[in-house]
Amino acid sequence: MEKIFEYEIKCPVCENTIKVSDYLYEAPFNEKLIISGGVCGKCGYKYSDVRLAESRGPLRIRYIVENERDVNAIIVRSSTGIIRIPELGVEIIPGIASQGFITTIEGIILDVLEKAKFLCETGEVDKNTCEERISMLVKASNGEVKYTVELIDPSGLSTIVSDKAVTENLSYEELEKIIAEIYSK
Ligand SMILES: [Zn+2]
């Protein structure tokens, strides 16, 4: 990895200065990524971000998981990317001070599974509903059920690294419609 840039940001926790380094990384399928990282010297807050080096404009990527190999695809979600998996009722919307991350489809599902388990332990959710959801997510993490991963990014800096991923450009009207739909829930 080649260091291409160095700059300073303000720590969102303690407002100290964090020195951030940007690295250029060439991923498979000619995807160029910028990976950023820095640690706050005062409070230890870790800043990390990952995004495509060049924007392709507002886009929607669709990726269908059909088997146990498909869950290994790498997903780069920039700080503005929205992840939706309609069949599993999953919606991951970036919050304030959102950071980009790189993981696999399996990593996303395992994260959702952890959160579902935690919710179930609080006893606020019906036991049968919990068991069903957890067993569904376990199957999904192993690629035993079919589902669609949708990655919508207004900044166009997200990607799913696979030749199975279908990328489609969105007009601003389409993008507005999708965002209104998500935030109206
Ligand atoms: Zn700090």
Residues whose N, C-alpha, C, O or C-beta is under 5 A from the ligand:
A	BS01	ZN	C11 V13 C14 E15 N16 C40 K42 C43 G44 Y45
